[in-house]
Amino acid sequence: MGAASKIQAKLTDKELISLFVGYLAQNGRPGIKVTACPDEKNRRSPDIDAIAGPYAIEHSSVDTVPNQRRNSAWFVQVVKPLEDEFDSNLPFRLTLTFPFEAIQSGQDWSEITDSLRVWLLNEAPQLTTGMHNVRGVTVIPFEIHVTKKESNRNGLFFGRFAPNDQTFPDRLREKLAQKTDKLSRYKNKCKSTILLVESDDIALMNDGIMWDGLRSAYPDGMPQGVDEIWFADTSIPEEIVFKDMTKAVAR
């Protein structure tokens, strides 16, 4: 089951790269800073995100499962108004977990939100403490797993069950191929090239999964033109973590 979480604001690519370069400067590469953003100046062809001293840096983000960002955006449209409304208005902790693909195109999402609001006001207070499978809520075409408990952190939380998917290494390699091509041009200009792979998925991704995914994606070693691969875990914007993944791929 995917972990429940509050919905966070997302960093821009430029903000993330600035933080990454700052991290490198404080951890063994003093004095480096972003000096150029080639993708903003080059209007003729796709280009990398940043130059920082001797380093050429390209950023990419990747979905843990297929269509994750699309499905997550749909999910957020349904649940965010309820998170905001009930954040401090429940005298208990309530977690509602949906099937991963519960929210679909063609559904009336505002009706689903409104129906959940009525259920939260009228039915949730009557539930006993513990876990429940809730079916048959008006206009909601899926079962909801509900956990209710007493806690010193009361409020409403949403989550989704993790889907069974084995395609991550293949999708990772396909997505990063566009990025490695851009970095190769700078490798030929005697720059050290860094590929920064981001995920803001707090439920389904961690550094171990990314390590294994990269190792499976590149069984023969580093992709051509890339010197280093780093993972940026942005699932908690206030506590961004950078992990060097180069040894997962280097042979």
SERO-4910 file (N, C-alpha, C, O; in steps of 0.05 Angstrom, whole numbers):
BEGIN
 pado doro    nc1    nc2    nc3   cac1   cac2   cac3    cc1    cc2    cc3    oc1    oc2    oc3
  Met    A     17    -24      0      0      0      0     17     25      0     37     26     15
  Gly    A     11     44    -16     25     69    -17     21     85      9     -1     84     20
  Ala    A     41     99     18     39    115     42     21    139     37     21    151     16
  Ala    A      6    147     58    -10    171     57      7    195     61     27    194     76
  Ser    A      0    217     49     16    241     52      0    266     45    -21    264     32
  Lys    A      9    289     55     -2    314     47     10    323     21     33    316     16
  Ile    A     -5    337      4      4    345    -22     22    369    -20     14    389     -8
  Gln    A     46    367    -32     66    388    -29     69    404    -54     63    394    -76
  Ala    A     79    429    -52     86    445    -75    112    434    -87    130    426    -73
  Lys    A    113    435   -114    136    424   -128    156    445   -135    149    468   -143
  Leu    A    182    438   -132    204    456   -140    205    458   -170    198    440   -184
  Thr    A    215    481   -180    220    484   -208    247    470   -214    263    465   -196
  Asp    A    252    463   -240    277    451   -247    301    468   -239    321    458   -229
  Lys    A    298    494   -244    320    513   -238    326    514   -208    349    514   -200
  Glu    A    305    514   -192    309    514   -163    323    488   -154    341    490   -137
  Leu    A    315    466   -165    328    440   -157    357    439   -165    374    431   -149
  Ile    A    364    448   -189    392    447   -198    408    466   -181    431    460   -174
  Ser    A    398    489   -174    412    508   -156    418    495   -129    440    498   -119
  Leu    A    399    481   -118    403    467    -93    424    445    -96    440    440    -78
  Phe    A    423    430   -118    442    409   -123    470    419   -125    488    408   -113
  Val    A    474    440   -140    501    452   -143    510    462   -116    534    460   -109
  Gly    A    493    474   -100    500    482    -73    508    459    -56    527    461    -40
  Tyr    A    494    436    -59    502    412    -44    530    403    -52    546    396    -35
  Leu    A    535    402    -78    562    394    -88    583    412    -77    605    403    -69
  Ala    A    578    438    -77    597    458    -68    604    454    -38    627    459    -30
  Gln    A    585    444    -23    590    439      6    601    411     12    607    405     34
  Asn    A    602    395     -9    610    367     -5    632    359    -25    627    342    -42
  Gly    A    654    371    -23    678    363    -37    684    377    -63    704    372    -76
  Arg    A    666    396    -71    671    410    -96    668    440    -91    650    453   -103
  Pro    A    685    452    -74    681    480    -66    683    500    -88    698    496   -107
  Gly    A    667    521    -86    669    543   -104    652    541   -129    650    561   -144
  Ile    A    640    518   -135    624    516   -160    597    530   -156    586    530   -135
  Lys    A    588    541   -178    561    553   -179    552    553   -207    568    550   -226
  Val    A    526    555   -211    514    555   -238    523    581   -252    519    603   -242
  Thr    A    536    577   -275    546    600   -291    531    603   -317    533    624   -330
  Ala    A    517    583   -326    502    585   -351    479    565   -352    481    543   -339
  Cys    A    458    572   -366    435    554   -370    431    551   -400    414    565   -412
  Pro    A    445    532   -413    444    530   -442    417    526   -454    411    535   -476
  Asp    A    399    512   -440    372    507   -451    356    533   -454    337    533   -470
  Glu    A    363    554   -439    349    579   -441    360    596   -464    345    613   -475
  Lys    A    385    592   -472    397    608   -493    395    595   -521    394    608   -541
  Asn    A    396    568   -521    397    554   -547    368    550   -557    354    533   -546
  Arg    A    361    564   -577    334    562   -588    333    544   -613    312    540   -625
  Arg    A    356    533   -621    358    517   -645    354    487   -640    345    473   -657
  Ser    A    361    478   -615    360    450   -610    358    446   -580    366    464   -564
  Pro    A    349    422   -570    348    417   -541    376    418   -530    395    410   -542
  Asp    A    378    429   -505    404    432   -493    402    425   -463    380    421   -453
  Ile    A    425    424   -450    426    416   -422    416    439   -404    413    462   -413
  Asp    A    412    432   -379    401    451   -360    421    471   -349    414    495   -345
  Ala    A    446    462   -344    464    480   -329    493    473   -334    501    450   -339
  Ile    A    510    494   -333    539    492   -331    546    502   -303    538    524   -295
  Ala    A    562    487   -288    572    496   -262    601    489   -260    608    466   -255
  Gly    A    618    508   -265    647    503   -265    654    483   -286    646    486   -309
  Pro    A    667    461   -279    675    440   -299    652    421   -306    657    402   -321
  Tyr    A    628    425   -294    607    405   -297    585    414   -315    576    437   -315
  Ala    A    576    395   -332    552    399   -348    530    382   -335    534    358   -331
  Ile    A    508    394   -329    487    381   -313    461    380   -329    452    400   -339
  Glu    A    449    357   -330    422    353   -342    404    340   -322    411    321   -309
  His    A    380    351   -320    360    341   -300    337    326   -315    330    333   -337
  Ser    A    327    305   -302    304    292   -312    287    282   -288    298    276   -267
  Ser    A    262    279   -292    245    266   -272    232    242   -284    228    241   -309
  Val    A    225    223   -268    214    198   -279    191    188   -262    192    190   -237
  Asp    A    172    176   -275    149    164   -260    157    136   -250    170    121   -264
  Thr    A    150    130   -225    155    104   -215    139     82   -229    148     60   -234
  Val    A    114     89   -236     96     71   -251     85     86   -275     86    111   -275
  Pro    A     75     72   -295     66     85   -319     43    106   -313     26    101   -297
  Asn    A     45    129   -327     24    150   -325     21    160   -297     -1    170   -290
  Gln    A     42    158   -281     39    166   -253     32    195   -249     14    202   -233
  Arg    A     46    213   -263     41    242   -260     13    249   -269     -1    266   -257
  Arg    A      4    237   -291    -23    243   -301    -44    233   -280    -62    248   -273
  Asn    A    -41    208   -271    -60    197   -252    -59    212   -225    -79    216   -212
  Ser    A    -35    221   -218    -32    236   -193    -46    263   -195    -58    272   -175
  Ala    A    -43    276   -218    -56    302   -222    -87    299   -219   -100    316   -207
  Trp    A    -98    278   -231   -126    273   -229   -134    268   -199   -154    279   -190
  Phe    A   -118    252   -186   -123    245   -157   -123    271   -140   -140    274   -123
  Val    A   -103    288   -145   -101    313   -130   -125    331   -134   -135    343   -115
  Gln    A   -136    332   -158   -160    349   -163   -183    340   -146   -200    356   -138
  Val    A   -185    314   -141   -208    303   -126   -203    308    -96   -222    316    -82
  Val    A   -179    302    -86   -175    301    -57   -165    327    -44   -169    331    -20
  Lys    A   -151    344    -60   -138    368    -48   -159    386    -34   -153    396    -12
  Pro    A   -182    392    -46   -201    409    -32   -210    397     -5   -215    412     14
  Leu    A   -211    371     -3   -219    358     22   -196    359     42   -201    363     66
  Glu    A   -171    355     33   -149    357     52   -148    385     64   -144    388     88
  Asp    A   -152    406     47   -152    433     57   -174    438     77   -171    451     98
  Glu    A   -198    428     70   -221    434     87   -221    420    114   -229    431    134
  Phe    A   -211    394    114   -212    378    138   -186    376    153   -183    360    171
  Asp    A   -166    391    144   -139    388    155   -138    390    185   -124    374    198
  Ser    A   -152    409    196   -152    413    226   -180    410    237   -185    420    260
  Asn    A   -198    397    223   -226    397    232   -236    369    239   -260    364    241
  Leu    A   -217    350    243   -225    324    252   -213    318    279   -189    323    284
  Pro    A   -228    307    298   -218    300    324   -205    273    325   -202    261    347
  Phe    A   -197    263    302   -183    237    300   -167    237    275   -168    256    259
  Arg    A   -151    217    271   -134    214    246   -149    195    228   -155    172    235
  Leu    A   -154    204    203   -168    188    184   -152    186    158   -145    207    146
  Thr    A   -147    162    149   -133    158    124   -151    143    104   -161    121    110
  Leu    A   -154    155     81   -170    142     59   -151    134     37   -137    151     26
  Thr    A   -152    108     30   -134     98     10   -150     87    -13   -168     71    -10
  Phe    A   -144     97    -38   -158     90    -62   -142     70    -78   -118     68    -74
  Pro    A   -156     54    -95   -140     39   -115   -124     59   -132   -132     82   -135
  Phe    A   -101     51   -142    -83     70   -155    -96     84   -179    -92    108   -182
  Glu    A   -112     70   -194   -124     81   -218   -154     86   -214   -170     85   -232
  Ala    A   -161     93   -189   -190     97   -183   -201    122   -197   -224    121   -207
  Ile    A   -186    143   -199   -195    168   -212   -189    166   -241   -166    165   -249
  Gln    A   -210    167   -258   -207    163   -287   -219    186   -302   -236    200   -293
  Ser    A   -209    189   -327   -222    207   -346   -250    199   -351   -256    175   -354
  Gly    A   -268    218   -353   -296    212   -358   -314    212   -333   -338    214   -335
  Gln    A   -301    209   -309   -316    212   -285   -322    241   -279   -308    259   -288
  Asp    A   -343    246   -263   -348    273   -253   -333    276   -227   -343    269   -206
  Trp    A   -309    288   -229   -292    290   -205   -304    308   -183   -301    302   -160
  Ser    A   -317    329   -191   -329    346   -171   -351    332   -155   -355    337   -132
  Glu    A   -366    314   -169   -386    298   -155   -373    279   -135   -384    275   -113
  Ile    A   -351    267   -143   -337    249   -125   -327    264   -100   -330    255    -78
  Thr    A   -316    288   -104   -307    305    -82   -331    312    -64   -328    310    -39
  Asp    A   -353    320    -75   -376    328    -60   -387    304    -44   -395    307    -21
  Ser    A   -387    280    -56   -397    257    -43   -379    249    -20   -389    241      2
  Leu    A   -353    251    -24   -335    245     -2   -338    265     21   -336    257     44
  Arg    A   -343    290     15   -347    310     35   -371    303     53   -370    304     77
  Val    A   -393    295     40   -417    287     55   -411    263     73   -420    261     96
  Trp    A   -396    243     61   -389    219     77   -371    226    100   -375    215    122
  Leu    A   -352    244     97   -334    252    118   -350    266    141   -343    262    164
  Leu    A   -369    282    133   -385    297    154   -404    279    169   -408    282    193
  Asn    A   -417    260    154   -439    245    166   -431    216    175   -442    206    195
  Glu    A   -413    203    160   -408    175    165   -382    170    180   -380    153    198
  Ala    A   -361    185    173   -335    180    186   -335    182    216   -323    166    229
  Pro    A   -350    202    228   -350    204    257   -362    179    270   -357    174    294
  Gln    A   -379    164    256   -393    141    267   -376    116    266   -382     96    279
  Leu    A   -354    116    250   -338     92    247   -323     86    273   -315    105    287
  Thr    A   -320     61    279   -304     53    301   -274     55    294   -267     55    271
  Thr    A   -257     58    314   -228     58    310   -219     32    297   -228     11    305
  Gly    A   -202     34    277   -192     10    263   -194     14    233   -196     36    223
  Met    A   -193     -9    219   -192     -9    190   -219    -18    179   -232    -36    190
  His    A   -228     -5    157   -253    -11    144   -251    -10    114   -236      6    103
  Asn    A   -265    -27    100   -269    -26     71   -296    -14     66   -317    -27     73
  Val    A   -297      9     54   -322     23     50   -331     22     21   -316     29      3
  Arg    A   -355     11     16   -366      8    -11   -392     23    -13   -406     28      8
  Gly    A   -400     29    -37   -427     39    -42   -432     68    -34   -455     76    -31
  Val    A   -410     84    -31   -414    112    -27   -425    124    -52   -415    119    -74
  Thr    A   -445    141    -50   -459    152    -73   -440    164    -94   -423    180    -87
  Val    A   -443    156   -119   -429    164   -143   -399    156   -143   -385    163   -162
  Ile    A   -390    142   -123   -362    134   -122   -360    105   -131   -370     87   -117
  Pro    A   -347     99   -154   -348     73   -166   -325     54   -157   -318     36   -172
  Phe    A   -314     59   -134   -292     42   -124   -293     40    -94   -306     56    -80
  Glu    A   -280     19    -84   -279     14    -55   -257     32    -43   -236     36    -55
  Ile    A   -262     42    -19   -243     58     -5   -234     43     21   -251     34     36
  His    A   -208     41     25   -197     30     49   -194     53     69   -180     73     63
  Val    A   -206     50     92   -207     72    112   -193     62    138   -199     41    148
  Thr    A   -175     78    148   -162     73    174   -168     97    192   -162    120    186
  Lys    A   -180     90    215   -187    111    235   -173    105    261   -174     82    271
  Lys    A   -159    125    272   -146    120    298   -143    146    313   -143    168    303
  Glu    A   -139    142    339   -133    165    357   -103    171    353    -87    153    352
  Ser    A    -97    197    352    -69    204    347    -64    232    357    -83    248    360
  Asn    A    -39    238    362    -32    266    368    -28    283    343    -21    306    345
  Arg    A    -32    270    320    -31    285    295    -57    279    279    -58    263    260
  Asn    A    -79    291    289   -105    286    276   -106    300    249    -90    317    243
  Gly    A   -126    292    234   -130    304    207   -137    283    187   -140    259    192
  Leu    A   -140    293    162   -148    276    140   -124    271    121   -110    290    114
  Phe    A   -119    246    114    -97    239     97   -108    221     74   -126    205     78
  Phe    A    -95    223     51   -103    206     28    -79    191     18    -56    200     20
  Gly    A    -84    167      8    -63    151     -4    -75    134    -26    -99    134    -31
  Arg    A    -57    120    -40    -66    101    -61    -50     75    -58    -27     75    -51
  Phe    A    -63     53    -65    -49     27    -65    -29     26    -88    -34     35   -110
  Ala    A     -5     15    -82     15     13   -103      7     -8   -124     -1    -30   -116
  Pro    A      9     -1   -149      3    -21   -170     27    -40   -174     49    -35   -166
  Asn    A     21    -63   -185     41    -83   -191     53    -77   -219     40    -81   -239
  Asp    A     77    -66   -219     89    -58   -245    119    -65   -245    133    -60   -225
  Gln    A    128    -77   -267    156    -86   -269    171    -71   -292    192    -79   -300
  Thr    A    159    -49   -302    170    -36   -325    189    -13   -319    199      0   -338
  Phe    A    194     -8   -294    210     16   -287    237     17   -300    244     38   -311
  Pro    A    254     -4   -300    280     -1   -312    279      6   -342    294     22   -352
  Asp    A    260     -7   -357    257     -1   -385    248     28   -390    259     41   -408
  Arg    A    229     37   -374    220     65   -378    241     85   -369    244    106   -381
  Leu    A    257     78   -349    279     95   -340    300     98   -362    308    121   -368
  Arg    A    308     76   -374    328     77   -396    317     93   -420    332    109   -432
  Glu    A    292     89   -427    280    104   -449    279    134   -444    285    150   -461
  Lys    A    271    141   -420    268    169   -413    296    183   -412    298    205   -421
  Leu    A    315    169   -401    341    182   -398    358    183   -424    377    198   -425
  Ala    A    350    167   -444    364    167   -469    364    195   -481    384    203   -493
  Gln    A    342    210   -479    341    237   -490    361    255   -475    372    274   -487
  Lys    A    365    250   -450    383    267   -434    412    260   -439    429    278   -440
  Thr    A    418    235   -442    446    227   -446    457    237   -472    480    244   -475
  Asp    A    439    239   -492    448    250   -518    457    279   -516    477    287   -527
  Lys    A    442    294   -500    450    323   -496    476    325   -480    493    342   -486
  Leu    A    480    308   -460    504    309   -445    529    301   -461    551    311   -456
  Ser    A    525    282   -480    548    273   -496    562    296   -510    586    295   -513
  Arg    A    547    315   -519    559    338   -533    578    353   -515    598    364   -525
  Tyr    A    572    355   -489    589    369   -471    612    352   -461    633    363   -454
  Lys    A    608    326   -461    631    308   -455    652    312   -477    676    311   -471
  Asn    A    644    316   -501    663    321   -523    676    348   -521    696    353   -534
  Lys    A    665    366   -504    677    392   -500    693    392   -474    699    413   -463
  Cys    A    700    368   -464    717    364   -441    704    373   -415    717    380   -395
  Lys    A    677    372   -414    663    377   -389    658    349   -375    656    329   -388
  Ser    A    658    350   -348    648    326   -333    618    327   -332    606    348   -325
  Thr    A    605    306   -340    576    306   -344    561    292   -321    569    271   -312
  Ile    A    540    305   -312    524    295   -290    495    293   -298    483    313   -308
  Leu    A    483    270   -294    454    266   -299    440    265   -272    446    247   -256
  Leu    A    422    283   -267    407    285   -242    379    275   -246    363    287   -260
  Val    A    373    253   -233    346    240   -237    329    245   -212    337    238   -190
  Glu    A    306    258   -216    289    266   -194    264    249   -192    253    240   -211
  Ser    A    256    245   -167    230    234   -161    218    248   -137    232    251   -117
  Asp    A    193    255   -138    179    267   -115    158    248   -104    140    256    -90
  Asp    A    162    222   -110    143    201   -102    150    191    -74    169    176    -71
  Ile    A    135    200    -54    141    192    -27    131    163    -21    141    150     -2
  Ala    A    112    153    -37    100    127    -30    114    104    -44    118     83    -31
  Leu    A    123    107    -69    132     84    -84    162     85    -91    172     65   -102
  Met    A    176    106    -85    204    109    -93    221    114    -68    213    127    -49
  Asn    A    246    103    -69    266    109    -50    293    104    -63    294     95    -86
  Asp    A    315    110    -49    341    108    -62    348     79    -69    363     74    -88
  Gly    A    338     59    -54    343     31    -60    329     23    -86    341      8   -102
  Ile    A    304     32    -90    290     25   -115    303     39   -139    306     27   -160
  Met    A    312     64   -135    325     78   -157    352     64   -164    359     61   -187
  Trp    A    367     56   -143    392     42   -147    388     17   -164    402     12   -184
  Asp    A    368      1   -156    363    -24   -170    353    -19   -198    359    -33   -217
  Gly    A    336      2   -201    326      9   -228    348     17   -247    348      9   -270
  Leu    A    366     34   -238    388     42   -254    407     19   -261    416     17   -284
  Arg    A    412      2   -242    429    -21   -247    417    -40   -268    432    -51   -285
  Ser    A    391    -43   -267    377    -60   -287    375    -46   -314    377    -59   -335
  Ala    A    372    -20   -313    369     -5   -338    395     -4   -354    395     -3   -379
  Tyr    A    418     -5   -340    444     -3   -353    463    -26   -344    482    -22   -331
  Pro    A    456    -51   -353    472    -74   -344    500    -74   -355    517    -88   -344
  Asp    A    506    -59   -376    532    -59   -388    549    -35   -379    571    -31   -389
  Gly    A    539    -19   -360    555      3   -350    543     30   -357    520     31   -368
  Met    A    557     51   -351    547     78   -355    539     84   -384    553     75   -402
  Pro    A    517     98   -388    510    106   -415    531    125   -426    544    140   -412
  Gln    A    536    123   -452    557    139   -465    553    169   -460    531    180   -463
  Gly    A    575    182   -453    574    211   -449    567    219   -421    566    243   -415
  Val    A    562    201   -402    554    208   -375    576    199   -356    584    175   -356
  Asp    A    585    217   -339    605    210   -319    594    203   -292    604    186   -278
  Glu    A    572    217   -284    559    212   -258    529    212   -261    518    226   -277
  Ile    A    516    196   -244    487    196   -242    480    200   -213    489    186   -195
  Trp    A    462    220   -208    453    226   -181    423    224   -180    409    228   -200
  Phe    A    413    217   -156    384    216   -151    377    239   -132    389    243   -111
  Ala    A    356    254   -140    345    275   -123    318    266   -113    299    264   -128
  Asp    A    316    261    -87    291    254    -74    278    280    -64    286    292    -44
  Thr    A    257    289    -79    243    314    -72    216    309    -60    199    327    -61
  Ser    A    211    285    -49    185    279    -39    177    296    -15    154    301     -9
  Ile    A    198    306      0    193    325     22    208    350     15    233    351     19
  Pro    A    195    371      4    210    394     -6    228    408     14    248    420      7
  Glu    A    221    405     40    237    418     61    262    401     68    280    410     82
  Glu    A    263    376     58    285    358     65    294    343     40    293    318     39
  Ile    A    302    357     19    311    345     -5    337    329      0    355    339     13
  Val    A    338    305    -12    362    288     -8    374    282    -35    360    275    -54
  Phe    A    401    285    -37    416    279    -61    433    254    -56    448    253    -36
  Lys    A    431    234    -74    447    210    -70    462    204    -96    451    205   -118
  Asp    A    488    198    -93    505    191   -116    499    162   -123    503    144   -107
  Met    A    489    158   -148    482    131   -158    502    120   -178    497    100   -191
  Thr    A    525    134   -181    543    126   -202    553     97   -199    555     83   -219
  Lys    A    558     89   -175    568     62   -171    548     40   -177    555     17   -181
  Ala    A    522     48   -178    502     28   -186    504     20   -215    497     -2   -223
  Val    A    515     38   -231    516     35   -260    544     28   -270    548     13   -288
  Ala    A    565     41   -257    592     37   -266    601      8   -264    594     -5   -244
  Arg    A    614     -2   -284    624    -30   -284    654    -31   -286    666    -52   -286
***
